[in-house]
Amino acid sequence: MQLAEFIHTIGADNPALKKGYRQHMYINGEWRESASTFLSYNPATGEALGPVAECSTEHTRSAIEAAHTAFASWRHTTAHSRSALLYRTWQLMKERQEELAQLMTAEQGKPLKAARNEVGYAADFLLWFAEEAKRNYGETIPSARADQRFIVSHAPVGVVAAVTPWNYPISMLTRKLAPALAAGCTVVLKPAEATSLCAIAVFKLLEEAGFPAGVVNLLTCSEPRAIGEVFCTDPRVKKLTFTGSTAVGKQLATACAPSLKRVSMELGGNAPFIVFDDADPVRAAKGCALVKFLNTGQACISPNRILVHHKSHDSFVQTLQSRIEAMVPGNGKDPATTIGPLINSAAVEKMQRQVEDALSKGATLICGGHKLDGEQFSQGHYYAPTLITDVTQDMLIAQEETFGPIAAVMRYDDESDLMQIANNTHYGLAAYIYTRDISRALLSMEQLDFGIVGINDINPTSAAAPFGGMNASGLGREGAREGMSEYLETRLAGLSL
Ligand code: NAD
């Protein structure tokens, strides 16, 4: 069954769902059935979209065996042939952009326009690494001995286990698959339970592009712990790449340590968004509204602590408020919708908890601050886009990753400890600075302990640029040249003449 036919099976009214059709797992080039299934839901409507295969630890071992066997020949294919397969997948993804976007909106909730953008971003990784595959250069190093030569080359690490999140359910897959495959690794991937159908759709494209059996394998499940354990302990797996919460990332990295598996960890964030006194507060507020409410705030680079100088504060807040009040919450498939639902009811409860805590400690509610009610919202997980001011460092919202549609503004008067406040988090993923002073921008950037700094820029992400965090936000980088080196070993040859 190809992508179009697969997408046709999704939705409450489809006969396949009524019959209990089992969306298959993909192992060794075959779609296999499972004895049991779980359901994937539309977070905007609560509608069941389709049953998904419940994979066991046995399936996991068989997928790892397939990847292990395939690695023996895949590692020796030419970079040009691997590049051609990635390029073909890129073409297919671009051709199917609309179908994939519609599926993503149904399963993850983001508005269609944002879903189209995400499919484009996902495809960018396929193209970038199709090109990068051919640039796996080595080097020669001069030796102190006249009769000796050093030759450095790079070899694929081996079987890669990949675990991905639900918030960017297609691009987070290609950001791992494309560099791993370009490097010559084989992959077993487990997507987030909430967005399994999007992952199945991506694997339909990989199959259609013609990747050999066993090179890419997909396991879906509703309870990830058991599969995670096999990933971390099976000696055939040489590398674990994970995107998700810091808590789970730490558990998995710890479990990988006894066998010294390589790990890449793209984890949570708590981004400061700093508006200096010389910045244009209106421009900064417009940028803030865009990046804060992107994906309903469910982005790891979402600004969490918005630090605004008292001189610009009122003007900044006014603009941000008007932007927030103009947002149209709803089902992402409706063209008028500009902000979708949260992924589940636990996320809505987290918003309520953070706002209640902030208000009880003296924050001011400017707009939003409640669940959305009314018939159109009754079956989904909706929280009103919210603005609170007078936020202080002791509030939960300043300490935890919010991962939702709440803009929390902290006013500051004195710049002397601003960088210390910005760095006062165990996270270190993204930070933003707004200023017109180039020296101040560069000096601040150098003091911020964050892997990504947007300077008057809210979108410092691209397949061409290294993405990743410092401290509790992770290990390693995705995208760019660094993205492929995460899947390569360095091999030195010393040669006596
Ligand atoms: P999560 O950690 O709960 O889940 C992420 C993935 O891990 C899912 O596939 C889940 O099934 C799996 N998982 C959970 N427990 C596991 C276990 N014990 N063993 C194996 N797998 C397990 O995170 P989430 O709620 O899905 O995603 C949101 C988090 O991801 C946020 O913290 C966000 O900041 C982070 N994130 C980071 C990036 C980045 O690039 N740094 C990108 C997107 C999301």
Residues whose N, C-alpha, C, O or C-beta is under 5 A from the ligand:
A	BS01	NAD	V163 T164 P165 W166 K190 P191 A192 E193 P224 R225 G228 T243 G244 S245 T246 V248 E266 L267 G268 G269 C300 S473
